[in-house]
Amino acid sequence: MRVVRQSLPEVVVRPAREEDLDSLIDLVAAVAAEGRWIGTEAPVDRERRRRMLADALGRERTLLLLAEAGGRVVAELSMDLAGYGVADLGMLVADGWRGHGVGSELLRAGLDWAGQAGAHKVTLQVWPHNQAAVALYEKFGFQREGVLRRHYRRRNGELWDAVVMGLLLDTDRAG
Ligand SMILES: CC(C)(COP(=O)(O)OP(=O)(O)OC[C@H]1O[C@@H](n2cnc3c(N)ncnc32)[C@H](O)[C@@H]1OP(=O)(O)O)[C@@H](O)C(=O)NCCC(=O)NCCS
């Protein structure tokens, strides 16, 4: 558990638990409703999401971290470690809590977990217009590896590009 002190109230980063699931679903639903930042679109299927999160809590190769402030869940990060050693990252911070170091603190903790879990690489996808997210990932050493052109069909019918980014944790092993 780690305490972040910025200009906002105290923020605590900790693993998610069963009793956090509703708050985590509320958080993703709120960010999805913004319509610009994450792959999930509104309306969120809460039952399906609950099953996915509950499954994630029980998996050794999955990390589900949250940031809590004043008893409220204000951010979350997930990582799924594939059998071939690459951890897939997803994260979000609630509107109103962005730009105060919460995402950095979560990402630092997530990367610690990935290294300890034996990942040789962390990967993610991000919308090209999401400058805050790209800047956060670049700050931690992620590099752009390519673009998936017109890859994701949105509910309004638009086809969005996605940027693939990767962070190599093991640069020594033979490639
Ligand atoms: C992207 C996101 C996770 C960043 O989290 P955050 O808590 O706002 O980030 P931090 O305050 O820790 O900032 C970390 C770095 O990100 C960059 N950054 C943050 N906000 C930025 C902005 N509005 N514009 C440009 N760069 C920004 C900066 O490089 C910053 O480093 P610095 O403080 O040393 O300058 C957060 O904005 C968010 O959840 N957005 C909506 C959901 C989302 O986009 N999720 C990621 C999907 S791939």
The ligand as an ORCA input file, in Angstrom:
! r2SCAN-3c Opt
* xyz 0 1
  C      -4.286      9.074    -19.000
  C      -4.470      9.121    -17.491
  C      -4.493      7.680    -16.952
  C      -3.286      9.850    -16.856
  O      -3.422      9.798    -15.454
  P      -3.139     11.112    -14.577
  O      -3.344     10.787    -13.160
  O      -3.922     12.226    -15.141
  O      -1.598     11.316    -14.904
  P      -0.500     12.035    -13.991
  O      -1.098     13.182    -13.263
  O       0.195     11.008    -13.179
  O       0.463     12.603    -15.100
  C       1.506     11.809    -15.605
  C       2.070     12.403    -16.874
  O       1.097     12.328    -17.882
  C       1.212     13.475    -18.719
  N      -0.050     14.199    -18.666
  C      -1.015     14.120    -17.723
  N      -2.060     14.888    -18.078
  C      -1.737     15.460    -19.255
  C      -2.422     16.323    -20.151
  N      -3.658     16.760    -19.875
  N      -1.805     16.666    -21.293
  C      -0.568     16.218    -21.599
  N       0.131     15.387    -20.776
  C      -0.458     15.015    -19.626
  C       2.378     14.273    -18.213
  O       3.530     13.802    -18.882
  C       2.456     13.852    -16.771
  O       3.725     13.921    -16.259
  P       4.218     15.224    -15.438
  O       3.219     15.428    -14.339
  O       5.556     14.820    -14.944
  O       4.227     16.319    -16.432
  C      -5.761      9.882    -17.114
  O      -5.730     11.142    -17.732
  C      -7.040      9.166    -17.509
  O      -7.449      8.236    -16.846
  N      -7.697      9.597    -18.596
  C      -8.969      9.020    -19.019
  C      -8.911      7.505    -19.241
  C      -7.752      7.143    -20.122
  O      -7.397      7.851    -21.039
  N      -7.149      5.976    -19.835
  C      -6.024      5.486    -20.614
  C      -6.515      4.770    -21.819
  S      -5.176      4.154    -22.848
*
